[in-house]
């Protein structure tokens, strides 16, 4: 069992930056590919970014490429999502995910989930 706890969400203005963190516990962190998803009000949860077990491979949704950066610190069992140039359409609850099946598996939405952190971007 892996426990994931997100933090760092908040209310910001368009153009601002925010860094989300997701702290993992329960299993060896480096055994898991990690990902971020988001869910806007009234919409389905969608993929945002993913990173392989040791950070050598990353993947992003087209809507965030060039603005968001996913990274991880295996010594701290934490994955980050640096969000720059935020837009109102980035407003959503952001969820952290973990999957031992690798980056393709975590992108598919299987594995473990955190409880989410709210990001609100005002115009």
C-alpha positions as CSV (number, residue, x, y, z in Angstrom):
1,X,0.0,0.0,0.0
2,X,1.2,3.5,-0.9
3,X,-0.1,6.6,0.8
4,X,0.1,9.9,-1.2
5,X,-0.4,13.3,0.3
6,X,-0.6,16.4,-2.0
7,X,0.1,19.9,-0.9
8,X,0.9,23.3,-2.3
9,X,-2.4,24.2,-3.9
10,X,-4.0,27.6,-3.6
11,X,-5.5,30.7,-5.2
12,X,-3.3,32.5,-7.6
13,X,-3.7,35.0,-10.5
14,X,-3.2,34.3,-14.1
15,X,0.5,34.3,-15.0
16,X,1.6,33.3,-11.5
17,X,3.5,30.2,-10.6
18,X,2.8,27.4,-8.1
19,X,4.6,24.3,-7.0
20,X,2.7,21.2,-5.9
21,X,4.2,18.5,-3.8
22,X,3.2,14.9,-3.3
23,X,4.8,13.0,-0.4
24,X,4.7,9.2,-0.6
25,X,5.0,6.7,2.2
26,X,4.4,3.0,2.7
27,X,6.6,1.4,0.0
28,X,9.9,2.1,-1.7
29,X,9.3,5.3,-3.6
30,X,11.7,4.5,-6.4
31,X,9.7,1.4,-7.3
32,X,6.9,3.6,-8.6
33,X,6.4,5.8,-11.6
34,X,4.6,8.9,-10.5
35,X,2.0,11.2,-12.2
36,X,-0.2,14.2,-11.8
37,X,-3.8,14.4,-12.9
38,X,-6.4,17.1,-12.6
39,X,-10.2,17.3,-12.5
40,X,-12.0,20.5,-13.2
41,X,-15.6,21.0,-11.9
42,X,-18.0,19.0,-13.9
43,X,-15.3,17.3,-16.0
44,X,-13.5,14.0,-16.0
45,X,-10.1,13.6,-14.4
46,X,-7.4,14.0,-17.0
47,X,-3.7,13.3,-17.3
48,X,-1.2,16.2,-16.7
49,X,2.3,14.8,-16.3
50,X,4.2,11.7,-15.4
51,X,7.7,10.7,-14.5
52,X,9.6,7.4,-14.5
53,X,11.0,5.8,-11.4
54,X,14.3,7.5,-11.6
55,X,13.2,10.6,-13.5
56,X,14.8,9.7,-16.8
57,X,11.6,9.9,-18.7
58,X,8.8,12.5,-18.4
59,X,5.6,12.9,-20.3
60,X,3.1,15.9,-20.5
61,X,-0.3,16.7,-21.7
62,X,-0.2,19.0,-24.7
63,X,-2.1,21.6,-22.7
64,X,0.7,22.0,-20.2
65,X,3.8,21.4,-22.2
66,X,6.4,24.2,-21.8
67,X,4.6,25.6,-18.7
68,X,4.6,22.7,-16.2
69,X,7.6,20.6,-15.1
70,X,7.4,17.3,-13.2
71,X,10.3,16.2,-11.0
72,X,11.0,13.8,-8.2
73,X,13.4,13.5,-5.2
74,X,13.6,9.8,-4.4
75,X,15.6,10.5,-1.2
76,X,12.6,12.6,0.0
77,X,9.9,10.3,-1.5
78,X,8.4,13.3,-3.1
79,X,7.2,14.2,-6.5
80,X,6.7,17.8,-7.6
81,X,4.8,19.7,-10.2
82,X,6.1,23.2,-11.0
83,X,3.4,25.2,-12.7
84,X,4.3,28.4,-14.5
85,X,2.3,30.9,-16.5
86,X,-0.9,29.6,-15.0
87,X,-4.2,30.1,-16.8
88,X,-7.7,30.2,-15.5
89,X,-8.3,26.9,-17.4
90,X,-5.7,25.3,-15.1
91,X,-8.2,25.6,-12.3
92,X,-8.9,22.1,-10.9
93,X,-8.2,19.6,-8.1
94,X,-4.8,18.2,-8.8
95,X,-4.2,14.5,-7.9
96,X,-1.0,12.6,-7.4
97,X,-0.8,9.0,-8.7
98,X,1.7,6.2,-8.3
99,X,2.0,2.9,-10.2
100,X,4.7,0.2,-10.0
101,X,3.9,-0.7,-13.6
102,X,5.8,2.2,-15.0
103,X,5.1,5.4,-16.7
104,X,2.6,4.0,-19.2
105,X,0.7,2.4,-16.4
106,X,0.5,5.6,-14.3
107,X,-0.6,7.6,-17.4
108,X,-3.4,5.1,-17.7
109,X,-4.8,6.1,-14.4
110,X,-4.3,2.8,-12.4
111,X,-2.4,2.4,-9.1
112,X,-2.6,4.6,-6.0
113,X,-4.1,8.0,-5.7
114,X,-3.8,10.9,-3.3
115,X,-6.7,13.0,-2.0
116,X,-6.1,16.0,-4.2
117,X,-5.2,19.6,-3.7
118,X,-7.2,22.6,-5.1
119,X,-5.6,25.0,-7.6
120,X,-7.6,28.1,-8.5
121,X,-6.4,30.5,-11.1
122,X,-8.2,33.8,-11.3
123,X,-8.2,36.0,-14.4
